[in-house]
Amino acid sequence: MANLRIGFVGCGYFATGTMWPSLRYAPIEVAYAAARGPERAEANAKKFGAERATTDLREILDDESVTAVFVVGPPAMHHEVGLQVLEAGKHLFVEKPVAATLAQALELQDAAERNGVQCQVGFQKRFALGYVMAKEAAAKEDFGGATLCKVNYSHWRMADWNSHLSVMSVHGLDLVRYFMGDPHEAHVLKRSHKDGAHTCVLTLLYESGASAVVNLSANDPHVQEWVELSGAGRLISVRNLAEYQEWSEGGSPMTTLTTSAPGVSLWHPQFAVPYRQADTMWLQGYAGEVVDFAQAILEGRPVSPSIADGVVSMRYVNAIVNAPEGMSELKLDGGVL
């Protein structure tokens, strides 16, 4: 099977440190490295093996040998450049958030549908090794289906609620959808603080009878990330992407108290061994999403997460931004609730 020929727009700090290094794992040929400044485009072309450096997007869009384009930069750029890519009839990989507003995200979705091309959104945590393991384990019959999902994605402070949610909290919003699907009822606890130390906690209810709690606050230092899934007397925990634990059914309190070796299994990457699981690009999901996008386009199957997932995430952002202070029911405009 031939490789996917792409153009890559974006040579900033984030793109150069995560997405560009992940390209080497995928069946991809990089035809263009593009940036506003020629120095950055030339540097990335040289470092990562792109055939050409350019500051002209039209050069990429007019090249019939290019099938797909990666766009990784600020939200406004995702919309502006992404729209041109889709209108040119090329597949698009766009970093999250897909745009600065819900209206812009809907424009991207419409353009993809009208032009018969695909758009994958960079929710890379769906491809992080620990979360992939958790998803597979929770799907097994003996787990009994997830009855409770707890997601903690507390992070550093942002300038405003929209940035807080669309740039950072969106990871937690997408993770709970990845594990649990869409709820039929949702409530939010929202507390705003002048210094940006906002509190945002969601409670979600599902038709299956399952529930979820999602903490998207900015009260903790750095980024504090973990996911727990409860099943039929079992528990799966993924912490900091690099520690995966499973607890088997504990039985009665007396059994638990008298058992010397509880049913706990633990996995973490062996950094002493040079294998894929010790590579941060795979641990964090960047390599996985790039590989899956390339393979999906080459095989002619739907990409996932798609622009539809990006739109839903922006509906959540809008709903929380517009929610009143305190506890309230969450309503998505045109969305799933």
C-alpha positions as CSV (number, residue, x, y, z in Angstrom):
1,M,0.0,0.0,0.0
2,A,1.3,3.4,-0.9
3,N,2.1,6.0,1.7
4,L,-0.2,9.0,2.4
5,R,1.2,12.2,0.9
6,I,0.6,15.2,3.2
7,G,1.3,18.8,3.7
8,F,1.8,19.9,7.3
9,V,0.8,23.5,8.3
10,G,2.2,24.6,11.6
11,C,5.8,24.6,12.9
12,G,5.3,26.1,16.3
13,Y,6.5,24.8,19.7
14,F,3.6,22.3,20.3
15,A,3.5,21.0,16.7
16,T,7.3,20.6,16.5
17,G,7.4,18.8,19.9
18,T,4.5,16.4,19.5
19,M,3.0,16.0,16.1
20,W,6.0,16.3,13.8
21,P,8.0,13.6,15.7
22,S,5.0,11.2,15.5
23,L,4.9,11.3,11.7
24,R,7.8,8.8,11.5
25,Y,5.6,6.0,12.8
26,A,2.9,6.4,10.1
27,P,2.7,5.4,6.4
28,I,3.2,9.0,5.5
29,E,5.3,11.1,3.1
30,V,5.6,14.7,4.0
31,A,5.6,16.8,0.9
32,Y,5.4,20.2,2.5
33,A,6.4,21.9,5.8
34,A,4.4,25.2,6.0
35,A,4.6,28.1,8.4
36,R,4.1,31.8,8.3
37,G,7.8,32.4,8.8
38,P,10.2,30.7,6.3
39,E,12.8,30.0,8.9
40,R,10.5,27.7,10.9
41,A,9.2,26.0,7.8
42,E,12.8,25.3,6.6
43,A,13.9,24.1,10.0
44,N,11.1,21.6,10.3
45,A,11.5,20.4,6.7
46,K,15.2,19.8,7.3
47,K,14.7,18.1,10.7
48,F,11.8,15.9,9.8
49,G,12.4,15.2,6.2
50,A,9.8,17.2,4.4
51,E,10.4,17.6,0.6
52,R,9.8,21.3,0.6
53,A,9.4,24.3,2.9
54,T,6.8,26.9,2.1
55,T,4.9,29.9,3.4
56,D,2.2,29.6,0.7
57,L,-0.8,27.5,1.6
58,R,-2.0,27.6,-2.0
59,E,1.1,25.7,-3.1
60,I,0.0,22.8,-1.0
61,L,-3.7,23.0,-2.0
62,D,-2.9,23.1,-5.7
63,D,-0.6,20.1,-5.5
64,E,-2.7,17.1,-6.7
65,S,-0.3,14.6,-5.2
66,V,-1.2,15.8,-1.7
67,T,-4.1,13.9,-0.3
68,A,-4.3,15.2,3.2
69,V,-3.2,18.2,5.3
70,F,-2.3,18.5,9.0
71,V,-3.2,21.8,10.6
72,V,-1.7,22.4,14.1
73,G,-1.7,25.8,15.6
74,P,-4.0,28.3,17.4
75,P,-7.8,27.7,17.2
76,A,-8.4,30.6,14.8
77,M,-5.9,29.0,12.4
78,H,-7.5,25.6,12.7
79,H,-10.7,27.1,11.3
80,E,-9.2,29.5,8.7
81,V,-6.7,27.1,7.2
82,G,-8.8,24.0,7.8
83,L,-11.7,25.4,5.9
84,Q,-9.5,26.1,2.9
85,V,-8.1,22.5,3.1
86,L,-11.6,21.0,3.1
87,E,-12.8,23.3,0.3
88,A,-9.9,22.1,-1.8
89,G,-11.1,18.6,-1.5
90,K,-8.3,17.3,0.8
91,H,-8.7,15.3,4.0
92,L,-7.9,17.2,7.1
93,F,-6.2,16.4,10.5
94,V,-6.8,19.3,12.8
95,E,-5.6,19.8,16.3
96,K,-8.1,20.5,19.1
97,P,-10.0,22.7,19.6
98,V,-11.2,22.5,16.1
99,A,-12.0,26.2,16.1
100,A,-12.5,29.2,18.3
101,T,-16.3,29.0,18.3
102,L,-19.1,26.4,17.8
103,A,-20.2,28.3,14.7
104,Q,-16.7,27.9,13.2
105,A,-16.7,24.2,14.1
106,L,-20.0,23.7,12.3
107,E,-18.6,25.4,9.2
108,L,-15.8,22.8,9.2
109,Q,-18.3,20.0,9.5
110,D,-20.4,21.4,6.7
111,A,-17.3,21.8,4.4
112,A,-16.2,18.2,5.0
113,E,-19.6,16.8,4.2
114,R,-20.1,19.0,1.1
115,N,-16.7,18.1,-0.3
116,G,-16.8,14.4,0.5
117,V,-13.7,14.4,2.6
118,Q,-12.8,13.4,6.1
119,C,-11.7,15.5,9.1
120,Q,-10.1,14.0,12.2
121,V,-9.7,15.9,15.4
122,G,-6.6,15.7,17.5
123,F,-8.1,14.2,20.7
124,Q,-4.9,12.2,21.2
125,K,-5.8,10.8,24.6
126,R,-8.1,8.3,23.0
127,F,-4.9,6.7,21.6
128,A,-2.9,6.9,24.8
129,L,-1.8,3.4,25.7
130,G,-3.2,3.3,29.2
131,Y,-6.6,4.5,28.0
132,V,-6.7,2.0,25.1
133,M,-5.9,-0.8,27.6
134,A,-8.7,0.5,29.9
135,K,-11.2,0.7,27.1
136,E,-10.4,-2.9,26.0
137,A,-10.6,-4.2,29.6
138,A,-13.9,-2.5,30.3
139,A,-15.4,-4.0,27.2
140,K,-14.8,-7.6,28.4
141,E,-17.8,-9.6,29.6
142,D,-16.4,-10.2,33.1
143,F,-16.1,-6.5,33.7
144,G,-19.9,-6.3,33.4
145,G,-20.1,-2.9,31.8
146,A,-19.0,0.4,33.3
147,T,-21.3,1.6,36.0
148,L,-19.3,4.6,37.1
149,C,-16.7,6.7,35.4
150,K,-14.6,9.2,37.2
151,V,-12.4,11.6,35.2
152,N,-10.1,14.1,36.8
153,Y,-8.5,16.6,34.4
154,S,-7.6,19.6,36.6
155,H,-5.2,21.9,35.0
156,W,-3.4,25.3,35.1
157,R,-5.4,28.6,34.9
158,M,-6.5,30.2,31.7
159,A,-7.5,33.7,30.8
160,D,-11.3,33.1,30.5
161,W,-13.9,30.3,30.7
162,N,-13.8,29.7,26.9
163,S,-10.1,29.1,26.9
164,H,-10.3,27.1,30.2
165,L,-12.7,24.7,28.6
166,S,-11.9,24.6,24.9
167,V,-8.1,24.5,25.2
168,M,-7.6,22.4,28.3
169,S,-10.8,20.9,29.8
170,V,-11.8,19.6,26.4
171,H,-9.5,16.6,27.0
172,G,-11.6,15.6,30.0
173,L,-14.9,16.2,28.1
174,D,-13.7,14.0,25.2
175,L,-12.4,11.3,27.5
176,V,-15.7,10.7,29.3
177,R,-17.4,10.5,25.9
178,Y,-14.7,8.0,24.7
179,F,-15.4,5.7,27.7
180,M,-19.1,6.3,28.3
181,G,-20.7,7.8,25.2
182,D,-23.2,10.6,25.4
183,P,-25.4,11.1,28.5
184,H,-29.1,11.8,28.6
185,E,-28.9,14.2,31.5
186,A,-26.1,16.4,32.8
187,H,-25.5,18.9,35.7
188,V,-22.6,21.3,36.3
189,L,-21.2,22.9,39.4
190,K,-19.6,26.1,38.2
191,R,-17.7,28.6,40.3
192,S,-15.7,31.5,38.8
193,H,-12.7,33.1,40.4
194,K,-11.0,36.3,39.4
195,D,-7.6,34.7,39.5
196,G,-8.7,32.0,37.1
197,A,-8.8,29.2,39.7
198,H,-12.3,28.2,38.4
199,T,-14.2,25.2,39.7
200,C,-16.1,23.0,37.2
201,V,-17.5,19.6,38.0
202,L,-19.9,17.7,35.8
203,T,-22.3,14.9,36.8
204,L,-23.6,12.8,33.9
205,L,-26.4,10.2,33.8
206,Y,-26.7,7.6,31.1
207,E,-29.7,5.6,29.8
208,S,-27.9,2.4,30.8
209,G,-28.1,3.4,34.5
210,A,-24.4,4.3,34.6
211,S,-23.1,7.6,35.9
212,A,-19.9,9.8,35.5
213,V,-18.2,12.5,37.5
214,V,-15.8,14.8,35.6
215,N,-13.6,17.4,37.4
216,L,-12.4,20.1,35.0
217,S,-11.2,22.7,37.6
218,A,-8.1,24.8,37.9
219,N,-7.5,24.4,41.6
220,D,-4.4,22.1,41.4
221,P,-0.9,22.7,40.3
222,H,0.2,21.7,36.7
223,V,-2.1,19.0,35.2
224,Q,-3.5,16.3,37.4
225,E,-5.0,13.6,35.2
226,W,-6.6,10.2,36.1
227,V,-9.5,8.0,35.0
228,E,-11.3,5.3,37.0
229,L,-13.9,2.9,35.7
230,S,-16.1,0.8,38.0
231,G,-17.7,-2.4,36.8
232,A,-19.2,-5.6,38.3
233,G,-17.1,-5.4,41.5
234,R,-14.1,-4.4,39.5
235,L,-12.1,-1.2,39.1
236,I,-9.8,0.1,36.4
237,S,-7.5,3.0,37.1
238,V,-5.2,5.0,34.8
239,R,-3.1,7.7,36.5
240,N,-0.8,10.2,34.8
241,L,-1.0,8.1,31.6
242,A,1.8,5.8,32.8
243,E,0.2,3.7,35.6
244,Y,-2.5,1.2,34.9
245,Q,-4.1,-0.8,37.6
246,E,-7.0,-3.3,37.8
247,W,-8.7,-4.5,40.9
248,S,-10.7,-7.8,40.8
249,E,-13.8,-8.4,42.9
250,G,-13.1,-8.1,46.5
251,G,-15.9,-10.2,47.9
252,S,-17.2,-9.8,51.4
253,P,-15.5,-7.4,53.9
254,M,-14.2,-10.3,55.9
255,T,-12.6,-11.9,52.8
256,T,-10.9,-8.7,52.0
257,L,-9.6,-8.3,55.5
258,T,-8.2,-11.8,55.7
259,T,-6.7,-12.0,52.2
260,S,-3.0,-11.3,52.2
261,A,-2.7,-10.8,48.4
262,P,-5.5,-8.7,47.0
263,G,-6.5,-9.2,43.3
264,V,-4.6,-6.2,41.9
265,S,-2.6,-6.1,38.7
266,L,-0.3,-3.3,37.8
267,W,1.2,-2.1,34.5
268,H,3.6,0.7,33.8
269,P,6.1,1.3,30.9
270,Q,9.5,-0.2,31.3
271,F,11.7,2.8,30.5
272,A,14.8,0.7,30.7
273,V,13.7,-1.1,27.6
274,P,13.8,0.7,24.2
275,Y,10.3,-0.3,23.0
276,R,7.2,1.5,21.8
277,Q,5.5,1.6,25.3
278,A,8.3,3.6,26.7
279,D,8.0,6.3,23.9
280,T,6.2,9.3,25.2
281,M,4.6,9.9,21.8
282,W,2.8,6.5,22.1
283,L,2.1,6.9,25.9
284,Q,0.5,10.3,25.3
285,G,-1.4,9.2,22.1
286,Y,0.2,11.5,19.5
287,A,1.8,8.6,17.5
288,G,-1.4,6.5,17.7
289,E,-3.6,9.2,16.3
290,V,-1.3,10.0,13.4
291,V,-1.0,6.4,12.5
292,D,-4.7,5.8,12.7
293,F,-5.5,8.8,10.6
294,A,-3.1,7.7,7.8
295,Q,-4.4,4.2,7.9
296,A,-8.0,5.2,7.8
297,I,-7.5,7.5,4.8
298,L,-5.5,4.8,2.9
299,E,-8.0,2.1,3.7
300,G,-11.0,4.2,3.0
301,R,-12.6,3.8,6.4
302,P,-14.1,6.5,8.6
303,V,-11.7,8.5,10.8
304,S,-12.2,8.7,14.5
305,P,-12.5,11.0,16.4
306,S,-14.1,13.0,13.6
307,I,-15.3,16.5,13.1
308,A,-18.6,15.4,14.6
309,D,-16.8,14.7,17.9
310,G,-15.1,18.1,17.7
311,V,-18.5,19.8,17.2
312,V,-20.0,18.0,20.3
313,S,-17.0,19.1,22.4
314,M,-17.7,22.7,21.4
315,R,-21.3,22.3,22.3
316,Y,-20.3,21.3,25.8
317,V,-17.9,24.3,26.0
318,N,-20.8,26.6,24.9
319,A,-23.2,25.1,27.4
320,I,-20.8,25.4,30.4
321,V,-19.7,28.9,29.4
322,N,-23.4,30.0,29.3
323,A,-24.3,28.1,32.5
324,P,-25.1,30.2,35.6
325,E,-22.9,30.2,38.7
326,G,-23.6,27.4,41.1
327,M,-25.3,24.1,40.3
328,S,-27.5,23.8,37.2
329,E,-28.7,21.4,34.6
330,L,-26.6,21.5,31.5
331,K,-28.3,22.0,28.1
332,L,-26.5,21.6,24.8
333,D,-27.8,23.8,22.0
334,G,-28.7,21.3,19.2
335,G,-26.7,18.7,21.0
336,V,-27.1,15.3,22.6
337,L,-28.9,16.2,25.8
